[in-house]
Amino acid sequence: MKLVGISGALRKASTNTGLLRAVRDLLPDGSTIDIITLHGIPLFDEDVIEASGKPAIVADIAERIRAADGVIIATPEYQFSVPGVLKNAHDWLSTMKAPFKWKRTGVIGASAGAMAGTARAQYHLRQNLQALQAIVMPRPEVLIVHNELKFDADGNLTDEETRQRLATWLAAFLEWVEKKP
Ligand SMILES: Cc1cc2nc3c(=O)[nH]c(=O)nc-3n(C[C@H](O)[C@H](O)[C@H](O)COP(=O)(O)O)c2cc1C
């Protein structure tokens, strides 16, 4: 199975990008994940399209999504919602001939402290994905609280219980993508 992973965080030591690396390490033989970060995407601006067309970087991401069997988005929560870079990417992608249309998509996330483990961001993200015509796995969920205790300083997942929960989620996701309910 061919997956794309999109991280909603730009920082090098992001725990959400680290979560996608942990997914990569858990994938069964024969499955792959192409991890995408959203560096270099300009702010969405229709005048830019008029002046110079759509950015090549967005076309490239759209193509990688189109080629995938499923997409996993790992999102942080900023201000109780989706980070601007992720929303911005979705705004651009909405102009690119529907790369998310009918795409089986999973949403996961990690945040700091004992708050909601990105629950609010994930629900806003599900709303955006509905507009993009993605089909989002309803359950199970991965809502990681206290990421500062579960990842190392480079953003690598170190907590075994979290890895187990992620493995359970991933098995459910792969089955769901395979069956295309
Ligand atoms: C601008 C900003 C806003 C944030 N807002 C929230 C929030 O609303 N809820 C939350 O749980 N954590 C919030 N946090 C803390 C993030 O959960 C934490 O920085 C997390 O590690 C970000 O994910 P990353 O490790 O992938 O970069 C915020 C952090 C920043 C920098």
PDBQT file of the ligand as one rigid body, heavy atoms in Angstrom, charges set to zero:
ROOT
HETATM    1  C1  LIG A 201       1.168  29.167  18.242  1.00  0.00    +0.000 C 
HETATM    2  C2  LIG A 201       0.880  27.973  19.123  1.00  0.00    +0.000 A 
HETATM    3  C3  LIG A 201      -0.419  27.710  19.523  1.00  0.00    +0.000 A 
HETATM    4  C4  LIG A 201      -0.705  26.584  20.297  1.00  0.00    +0.000 A 
HETATM    5  N1  LIG A 201      -2.001  26.303  20.630  1.00  0.00    +0.000 NA
HETATM    6  C5  LIG A 201      -2.282  25.126  21.241  1.00  0.00    +0.000 A 
HETATM    7  C6  LIG A 201      -3.637  24.718  21.427  1.00  0.00    +0.000 A 
HETATM    8  O1  LIG A 201      -4.579  25.418  21.091  1.00  0.00    +0.000 OA
HETATM    9  N2  LIG A 201      -3.863  23.510  21.998  1.00  0.00    +0.000 N 
HETATM   10  C7  LIG A 201      -2.838  22.669  22.378  1.00  0.00    +0.000 A 
HETATM   11  O2  LIG A 201      -3.111  21.568  22.864  1.00  0.00    +0.000 OA
HETATM   12  N3  LIG A 201      -1.541  23.037  22.223  1.00  0.00    +0.000 NA
HETATM   13  C8  LIG A 201      -1.252  24.226  21.659  1.00  0.00    +0.000 A 
HETATM   14  N4  LIG A 201       0.062  24.591  21.445  1.00  0.00    +0.000 N 
HETATM   15  C9  LIG A 201       1.144  23.727  21.921  1.00  0.00    +0.000 C 
HETATM   16  C10 LIG A 201       1.429  22.627  20.896  1.00  0.00    +0.000 C 
HETATM   17  O3  LIG A 201       0.606  21.510  21.246  1.00  0.00    +0.000 OA
HETATM   18  C11 LIG A 201       2.874  22.169  20.940  1.00  0.00    +0.000 C 
HETATM   19  O4  LIG A 201       3.714  23.246  20.602  1.00  0.00    +0.000 OA
HETATM   20  C12 LIG A 201       3.149  21.001  19.997  1.00  0.00    +0.000 C 
HETATM   21  O5  LIG A 201       4.354  20.399  20.360  1.00  0.00    +0.000 OA
HETATM   22  C13 LIG A 201       3.169  21.403  18.547  1.00  0.00    +0.000 C 
HETATM   23  O6  LIG A 201       3.346  20.291  17.715  1.00  0.00    +0.000 OA
HETATM   24  P1  LIG A 201       4.767  19.886  17.071  1.00  0.00    +0.000 P 
HETATM   25  O7  LIG A 201       5.565  19.193  18.155  1.00  0.00    +0.000 OA
HETATM   26  O8  LIG A 201       4.400  18.940  15.975  1.00  0.00    +0.000 OA
HETATM   27  O9  LIG A 201       5.423  21.127  16.582  1.00  0.00    +0.000 OA
HETATM   28  C14 LIG A 201       0.350  25.725  20.705  1.00  0.00    +0.000 A 
HETATM   29  C15 LIG A 201       1.661  26.036  20.292  1.00  0.00    +0.000 A 
HETATM   30  C16 LIG A 201       1.927  27.120  19.513  1.00  0.00    +0.000 A 
HETATM   31  C17 LIG A 201       3.359  27.384  19.054  1.00  0.00    +0.000 C 
ENDROOT
TORSDOF 0
